Amino acid sequence: MRIAFYTLGCKVNQYETQILTQIFAADGYDVVSHTDLADVYVVNSCTVTATGDRKTRQMLRQFKARNPAAKVVLSGCFPQAFPDAAERLPEADVITGARGRGRLVELVARALATGERIVEIQPHERGEGFERMQAGSFAERTRAFVKIEDGCERYCAYCIIPTARGPVRSKPPEDLRDELQTLAAAGYREAVLVGINLSSYGKELGLRLIDAVETAAAVDGIERVRLGSLEPELLTGEDISRMAALPKVCPQFHLSLQSGCDATLCRMNRHYDTAEYARIAADLRRHFANCAITTDIMVGFPGETDVEFEESLAFAEEVGFAKAHVFAYSRRPGTRAADMPGQIPKAVKEERSRQMIALTSRTRAAFLQGQIGQVVSVLFESRTPDGMYEGYAENYTPVRVGGPDNLCGQIRRVRIEAALDGWCLGALCG
């Protein structure tokens, strides 16, 4: 029996797909590419934006058209947040949400055996525990993404994710340690800790994110620990000091900004202002040499005036992001922002996106230029078509070097010699 997976959205979704891949493979399924002919197709959906929902529908139609006899599975955040809309999609033979992923093998087997359509979406509830998942391998042989937290209780005005993912729940430290030991034994050198709201890790366990970071850093064989997206105001001075004492922690921090205008942040129900954000970014840069600050920036939030947008542009320039993901506000039913006055026309959002992308492209170029002359440790991951080896420095700078030896999976010291279009050229040291 051949099964294919298609994943939309964040690193948490990618981690969960990897777990599902392992579960189905252990049950005897032959895992193939989503471009191949399969007997079962699984779409692990994202519903952060309307574009994600559109892509989900598109892939369901595509898979059913490719093999009408196949069982097509819709899983993840979209059906969890919008169960009625998901159930109306005729191409989906099995529909599950973001909870109870471990039962998917059983549900697919039942659908294959009986031909029935199965809709099983477990609602989130207070006190639900962290679903135990442990990865043994990933498609990448150098970095392992490890989900340590699920759920969010921040209720930003634009975001449907608290509905899709439920309350905060965290992976116990002993489970994290066991998983990382397994991954280290399999040859993984870097662990990337990810979550839906990573900064809330440990809330229900009486722990904090720094406790998970220290647990990960203590695992032999894991040489680098990297963090996923962070809510800036939940990163305290003590957290930063304790992380700085761990040589394995990578000096790259993705601090979600969303807007560089205080008035917009207030309407978004974000829990910090630009002054606090700037202080935290500066504190990270003081504690971590050659530190990279990356972010997400939204444009076109309801009520965003030209003046507010200009403030956001100016702040993004002031911080000097090493990289930014810029996206236009997407109206999500069930959120406060969906009913706010002052919805911004599509053309205006597109123009603001263009301007913010142009500015953050300049700050990225300046950051890469600043890497010239630096000696960095690079974890090499792949070989480019032109025969160079490519990997990432501790601060997530993409670096390429030439050389006859196979560098994949190695961590090597590299001197940066040039900054090109989105990456740096280096030479091995010794």
Protein Blocks (a to p, Z undefined) as FASTA:
>chain_A
ZZddddehjfklmmmmmmmmmmmmmnopacddfkbccfbdcddddfkbmklmmmmmmmmm
mmmmmmmmbccddedjklmmmmmlmmmpmklmbdcdfehklmmmmmmmmmmmnopacddd
ddddehiacdddddfbdfblkbccddfbecjfklpakbcklmmnopaddddfklmmmmmm
mmmmnopabdcdddfblmlgoklnopafklmmmmmmmpghiabdcdddddfklmcfklmm
mmmmpmklccbdcddfkpacfklmmmnopabdfklmmmmmmmmmmmpghiacdddddehi
ehiafklmmmmmmmmmmnopabdcdddddddehiaklmpghiacfklmmmmmmmmmmmmm
mmmmmmmmmmgopacddddfbdcfkopacdddfkopacddedjbdfehiacddddfbdce
hiacdddeZZ
